[in-house]
Amino acid sequence: MKEKASDLKRKFLGLSDIHVRSHRALQTATFLCAPFLLLYATFRFFGIRVNFTSSLERGFYIVSQRSSANLVEFCLEGDAAATSLERGYRTPGGTCPDGGSPLLKPIAAVPGDEVEVTNYGVRVNGKLIPNSAAHFKDHRGRPLKPWPSGKYNVPTGELWVLSDFNSWSFDSRYFGPIPSSIVQHRLRPLWTFQTKVPEP
């Protein structure tokens, strides 16, 4: 009986030790994550967004009501949303309904503009946007389906978003116009730094 009692005691203490270690590990993880969560909450409160992608210059952007704020933050819908999340064009853990992060893109065309999609790039009111030609494969060799060539008049309630900074940007050259209703905010650069565009 004494031997059995001793075995039970060792088992109990062993379980207790695991519980203590798990509790300490959770406390440590919480302690380490707290500053990042606080910083994230502070940025969101002041309308600051951090761009880690190379579609635009990396850095800090801020929500703005200025008419010169030509960047929009939005959550993609449908197949484009699924593709962008699966392939890592957007990062997980964001605020979009699918759990991904919103996209941040420049406005290229607004209602009343004429957009022409060609093999050489996208023209808006006859002016070719630099670096706007679509690719048939992304920089990792995965297939892409460019938006059909042709002329499009932008109706009320739609926007075209295109990066002239990076020809590899996943934007309207692939998913076409977006509904203006999905735009969450307009932003402008706050502080950016030189960003190298990835090579094919």
N, C-alpha and C positions, 0 to 999 in steps of 0.2 A: 504493500500500500504506500509505504514511504517513497519507494522508487517511482511509482506511478504519479504520486503527487509532485515529485521533483520534476518529472517529465512535463507534466501539465504546466508547472510554473515556468519552465524554460520556454515552452511554446508560447505561453501568454506574454512573457517578457519580450520574446522575439517579435511577436505581432505588434506589441506596444512600441518597440524600437522602430519598426517599419513605419508605423503611424507618425511617430515623432519626426523621422527623417523626411517623410512626404510633406508634412506640415511645414517644416523648415525650408524645403525646396520650393514650395508654393510661396512662402513669404519672401524668399530671395528673388524669385521670378517677378513677383509683384513689385518689389522694391526697385528692381532693375528697369522694369517697363514703365513705372510711374512717370519718370521725367519725360519720356517720349510721348506718352498719352497726354500729359499736361501740355507739352509743346504743340501737339496736334490740335488739342482743343482750343488753345490760345490762337493758333493760326486760323482755325475755322471761325472763331469768334470775330476776329479782325478782318475776315475775308481774304486771307492770304492762302495761296495755293503754291505748292512746290511741284515743279515739272522736272521729272527725271528722264523723260523720253527725249529723243533727238528730232522729233517732228518740228519742234521749235527750239530755240536756245534754252538750255537748261537754266534753272534758276527760280526766282520767286515772282509770282504774279498776284495782282490784287483785284478784287471785285471793284468795279467802277461804274458810275452812272454817266461818265463823260461820253460825249458823242464820238470822241476819238478812240474809245475803247473798242477795238476791232476784233477782239478774241471772244469766242463763246465757249462756255462749259456746258456739256450736254451728255446724256446717256443714250447710247445707240439702242435701236430696237431690232427685233427680228434676226435674220440670218447674220447680218453684219455684226450684231452684238455678240452672237455665239462664236463666230469666227475670230473676232478680235480678242476675245477672252481666252479661247482655246489656244491660240497661237502666241499669246503673250504680248499682243499689241496694246492691251490694257492690263493693268495689274489687278490681281484679286484683292479682296478685303476693302473694297470701295463702297461708295454710297448709292450705286445704281441698283435697280431692282434685281439684277442677276448676280449681285455681289461683286461686280467689277468696279473699277474706278471710272469716273467720267473722262471723256476726251476733251482736250483743249485745242481748238483750231481757229485759224483766222477766217473771217467772213470774206468770201470772194465775190459773191453776187447776192443781191437783194431783189425783192419784188420790182418788176419793171425792167430788169436787166435781161440782156440776151446772152446766153451761154452756148458756146460751140465746143463740143468735145471732138478732138481730132487725134490722130496718131502722134502728132507732134506736141500735144499738150492741150490745155483748156484755154479758150479765149473768152473774155468777158467784154461785151460791147466792142468786139474787134481787137482787143488788146490781149496778147498772149501772156499768160501768167508763167513766170520762170519756174522751172523744175516741176511742171505740172503734168508731164507725160506719164501715162500709166505704165506699169510693168506687168508682164504676164506671169512672173514668178517673183516671190518676195526675196529678200536678201539671204534666206536660207534655202532657196530653191523650191518652196512650196507654191502651188499654182494660185494665181489670182485672176479674177474675172473683172476686167475694166468695164466701166459704165459704157453703154452703147454710144458709138459716134453719132453726131447729129447736132441740130440746133434746138435749143430749149429756151422758151420764154419763162422767166421765173414768175409764178403767180403769187398772189397774196397768201401769206402763211407759210412760205418756204424760203430756205436759204441754201446757198452752196458754200461749203467750207473747204478750203484748200490751203495747204502749206506751200509757200514759194521758197521755203528754206531747205526742205529735204524732199527729194524726188521719191523717197521711199515711204513717205507719209501715207497712212491709211486714212483716206478722207473721201470727199465726194467724187473723186476720180474712179472710185470703186463702188460706193454705195449711193451715189447720186445726191439729190437735194435732201435736206432734212426738214421736218416740220419745225417751224419756229416755236411751237408749243413745247418742244422738249428742251429748249434752251433754259438752263437753270440760272446762269449769270453771264454777264459780260465782264471781261477782265482786261487789264493792261499790264505791261511789264513793270515790275517794281525793282528788281535787281537780277540781271542775268550775266552769264559768263560764257566765254567762247566754247562752242560745242562742235565736236567733230562729227560730221555725217558719216554713218557706217558705209563701208565699201561693199560692193556686191560680192 
